[in-house]
Amino acid sequence: MYIFLKYINYTFNVPLDSRHARFYGCDHLPKQAGNREDRRPMGRLDHCYNIADLREVAKSRLPKGVFEYIDKGTEDQISLDNNRATLNATKLLNKILVDVSDVQLDAQILGAKSAMPLVIAPTGIAGLTWHEGEFELAKAAGRAGVPFTLATGSNTPMEKVAQESGARAWFQLYMWREKELSYELVRRAAKAGFETLVWTVDIGHGANREHNARNGFSQPYKLNARSIVDMLKHPEWLATMMGRYVMGGRMPEHVNYPEKYQMRMTGGGKRAAGHATAMRADRVSWEDVDRLRDIWPGKLIIKGVMRVDDAQMAVERGADAIVVSNHGGRNMDSAPATIAVLPKIVAHVGDKVDVIVDSGVRRGSDIVKCLALGAKAVLAGRATLYGVAAGGQPGAEKALAILKDEMKRTMAYVGLQRVEDIDQDIIWRQD
Ligand SMILES: Cc1cc2nc3c(=O)[nH]c(=O)nc-3n(C[C@H](O)[C@H](O)[C@H](O)COP(=O)(O)O)c2cc1C
């Protein structure tokens, strides 16, 4: 048994404690193999030179169902492709013979300093890519000096993220049909110390992601023939991710859902009450912004804005910022690219609130393009998610370092040393 425990600890990087020794009938624990989780992926991370490389590592590590849930968009992938195609089609003009010896990326986001104009976006599934994946992401954000947004659907308790990650913490909310339950969450987030509330409003009736059905992937993560085979083909993920949850005696759970809807991400759990996502509100209105404004003491952001009239209404109702977003092409598949609608929205409300944009950012040059088109900052979803899936906190840090480095190089090419000086002058326009 002693040797078996040592094998589990060494091969699968599962940390052992006295409960394991008791369970397996050992007198004492074997010497721990050290934190191999931090070490093992580093070899792979060393060979990642861009976000696409991190994506490849994530792809090889994750079960197909989990990877495609992250990577793909919805239906025919039109919005997803559109986001990338429009960013690629946006060209920058380099400027010559100017001093670029001191390029700095510091930015003001919602009145506070950030090491670069980037915030990690809420992505509910980080905890299925790495053990406590969202906490790893949040710690990486803290180290890099950028804010982190915790999704409602995450499985690390919000208090731990707000108080122990070292990041400026934002909390993302989905409204529930029983709105009082959402207000409970909002109060809990305020008490936990989150500085900003992000209300995501672009969910309609939920996304038609056919690949999930094909892969046998669902939320909660249910075991079926396809998902079992998929998991078995990825033993490292199974052992280091699920294994650590099992050994820790707690399966990943939606601990930040209202208590009534909390359930394991693998189904069941203490209060599985139907499919929780189906309980999300589809009857919401601008009055709900007023209500949130009343109970939330911090900054309030509306995420999922694509129209000028909605942006104006958000400002009128007291939002401090908006996120121009098509959910990374994951929800409605007929959406224009976000940077296509951004300039007009900025022209109408950019002097009143911070306009943040997301959907498609994979390179530092993309961030520069978004800022040139009027955004104050970007949210990064998949870019940092690939990072954490490839290598936990070090992987997420690597993703942020790559984006920082690329952004700095781009600023030097366009002849700018400060983020606040980036404007549409650097965009190439065909006369
Ligand atoms: C796997 C995944 C899960 C997501 N979950 C959420 C979520 O729970 N709440 C939310 O507001 N947005 C969610 N998003 C959308 C992101 O916040 C963000 O809008 C989007 O990822 C930006 O596009 P990008 O991935 O191309 O950067 C999710 C995105 C991904 C990729």
The ligand as a Tripos MOL2 file, in Angstrom:
@<TRIPOS>MOLECULE
LIG
   31    33     1     0     0
SMALL
NO_CHARGES

@<TRIPOS>ATOM
      1 C1        -15.2350   28.0710  -22.3370 C.3       1 LIG1
      2 C2        -15.8430   29.4300  -22.1500 C.ar      1 LIG1
      3 C3        -16.7330   29.6370  -21.1130 C.ar      1 LIG1
      4 C4        -17.3150   30.8880  -20.9420 C.ar      1 LIG1
      5 N1        -18.1480   31.0990  -19.8630 N.ar      1 LIG1
      6 C5        -18.6460   32.3290  -19.6550 C.ar      1 LIG1
      7 C6        -19.4130   32.5950  -18.5040 C.ar      1 LIG1
      8 O1        -19.6530   31.7140  -17.6750 O.2       1 LIG1
      9 N2        -19.8960   33.8660  -18.3500 N.ar      1 LIG1
     10 C7        -19.6570   34.8620  -19.2590 C.ar      1 LIG1
     11 O2        -20.0980   36.0040  -19.0590 O.2       1 LIG1
     12 N3        -18.9160   34.6270  -20.3520 N.ar      1 LIG1
     13 C8        -18.4020   33.3970  -20.5780 C.ar      1 LIG1
     14 N4        -17.6250   33.1730  -21.6710 N.ar      1 LIG1
     15 C9        -17.3720   34.2650  -22.6230 C.3       1 LIG1
     16 C10       -16.1420   35.0660  -22.2150 C.3       1 LIG1
     17 O3        -16.3670   35.7870  -21.0420 O.3       1 LIG1
     18 C11       -15.7240   36.0600  -23.3130 C.3       1 LIG1
     19 O4        -16.8170   36.8850  -23.6200 O.3       1 LIG1
     20 C12       -15.2080   35.3640  -24.5620 C.3       1 LIG1
     21 O5        -14.4900   34.2100  -24.2510 O.3       1 LIG1
     22 C13       -14.3280   36.3130  -25.3560 C.3       1 LIG1
     23 O6        -13.8750   35.7230  -26.5280 O.3       1 LIG1
     24 P1        -12.4310   35.0190  -26.6820 P.3       1 LIG1
     25 O7        -12.5560   33.6920  -26.0330 O.co2     1 LIG1
     26 O8        -12.2700   34.9140  -28.1350 O.co2     1 LIG1
     27 O9        -11.4310   35.9100  -25.9960 O.co2     1 LIG1
     28 C14       -17.0260   31.9350  -21.8460 C.ar      1 LIG1
     29 C15       -16.1060   31.7250  -22.8770 C.ar      1 LIG1
     30 C16       -15.5120   30.4820  -23.0420 C.ar      1 LIG1
     31 C17       -14.5110   30.2980  -24.1530 C.3       1 LIG1
@<TRIPOS>BOND
     1     1     2 1
     2     2     3 ar
     3     2    30 ar
     4     3     4 ar
     5     4     5 ar
     6     4    28 ar
     7     5     6 ar
     8     6     7 ar
     9     6    13 1
    10     7     8 2
    11     7     9 ar
    12     9    10 ar
    13    10    11 2
    14    10    12 ar
    15    12    13 ar
    16    13    14 ar
    17    14    15 1
    18    14    28 ar
    19    15    16 1
    20    16    17 1
    21    16    18 1
    22    18    19 1
    23    18    20 1
    24    20    21 1
    25    20    22 1
    26    22    23 1
    27    23    24 1
    28    24    25 2
    29    24    26 1
    30    24    27 1
    31    28    29 ar
    32    29    30 ar
    33    30    31 1
@<TRIPOS>SUBSTRUCTURE
     1 LIG1         1 GROUP 0 **** ****
